[in-house]
Amino acid sequence: MGNRRSRYGTAADRKAKVPKAPEASQERVRTEPIRVTLDLKPKQHRELKRWCNGAAADLDLSAVALAPVLRLLGEELLRNPELADTIRAELKRQAEQV
């Protein structure tokens, strides 16, 4: 058989073509937003949109979109331990009902 090579090259050739992993100081940090999809029951959606419309009127804005409200709720959940505890308790309650 001698020095015959496969069409894919030798293992050493393939290894040489694999890019090296970035060093710790060169790691990429994701900066693009990550899209999350949320399914709501029609009643939940209607009530949340009604809340957004009321907030828009209270703040003298033409509209308040639901997405920024949900983003703000997520941020508040992360910085407010009491809210986080309330949500954990509700998640546990719902899990026990299943």
ABEGO torsion letter per residue (X at the ends): XEABBBAAEBAAAAAAABBBBBBAAABBBBABBBBBBBBBBAAAAAAAAAAAAAAAAAAGBABBBAAAAAAAAAAAAAABAAAAAAAAAAAAAAAAAX
